[in-house]
Amino acid sequence: MSIFSKVIVPILMVGFWFAAPAAAIAQTAASATDQPSEATWDNIKGDIFKDRPILDGAGLVILDAPRRAENAALVPIGMRVNLAADDERTLRALTLVIDENPAPVAGTFTIGPHSGVTSISARVRVDTYTYVRLIAELSDGKLYGVKAFVKASGGCSAPTASNSESTKMLGEMKFRAFPASEGGMPEAQIMMRHPQNSGLQMDQLTRLYIPPFFIENLKIWQGDDLMVAMDGGIAISEDPNIRFNYKPNGAPNFRAEAVDTSKHQFKDEWTVEKSML
């Protein structure tokens, strides 16, 4: 069971009635000052990373995030490491932290040891003006971090665009593969139907808060080799969409398995050739 199920979900359930006022206060404060703060990060980083030192990742860790989000519920985030050809280190994990979100850890992406993955993109919810941080763990056992300031508000409480449709097609997956660009690696993309209810959205008919309901674990393999395993939280946007590069191992098939907070299990499999058509 992930940290989101053991800790975050109970907190969200208890805090339903306090969410809206707190969000309003936070948004007002952020708008008034419009200044990034390190206070939240200083309070949470020790718990998230067990007080391990985090080195400056500038030039090594790359975080692509918009300065101002067009849609706070669908903020595109690019995460990658820039390892030189003669660098023998490999990527072990990427952790995305959104300081001022109700649950700051948006997701942790564990990289398969033979996958060659160095780049992942996803869409997230951002609740208020905040630093977004990317922490990479490399095979040298060290953590390297970078940050970007993102202006957005209300992403975690914004109603889902198609909650009923997502529920009807709950867990439906689609897969796309992309050939390698010159000098690069091929890429794969998993798209999945799920409402990703954060626990902070209100049912417009009943005026009650919708309970948290989201994908907490997603694993993707090429053949028998794990590519990426995601432990996700409420910040992963509706209908999760994960794209990553990889080192081909010759296996013709990809497969994915996911589990949500209600313990629904979803599985699918695709051949690379068909997905390229």
Number of C-alpha atoms within 10 A of each C-alpha: 9 13 13 21 17 10 11 17 21 12 15 20 15 10 14 17 13 11 17 16 10 13 21 14 11 17 18 15 14 19 14 9 9 13 11 14 16 10 9 14 17 11 11 16 17 12 10 14 13 9 10 12 13 16 13 14 18 13 10 15 22 20 21 15 18 16 12 14 19 12 16 24 26 19 22 19 16 17 22 21 22 15 15 9 7 6 8 9 13 19 24 21 21 27 21 24 24 29 28 19 24 22 21 23 24 25 23 21 21 20 21 20 15 14 20 18 24 22 19 21 18 19 21 27 28 33 26 27 29 25 23 24 23 24 25 29 21 16 14 11 11 12 20 20 22 20 22 17 19 21 21 23 27 22 24 28 22 18 20 19 12 13 17 12 12 19 13 12 13 17 24 16 21 16 23 17 22 15 12 13 9 7 5 11 18 15 20 18 17 18 16 21 20 26 26 24 27 29 22 28 23 19 12 10 6 8 9 13 19 18 17 22 19 28 28 24 21 22 19 22 19 24 17 12 16 19 26 25 20 21 22 23 31 30 30 28 28 27 24 21 20 19 18 23 24 22 17 16 13 8 13 13 16 22 19 22 17 22 18 20 19 12 12 11 14 16 15 15 17 17 17 18 10 12 15 11 7
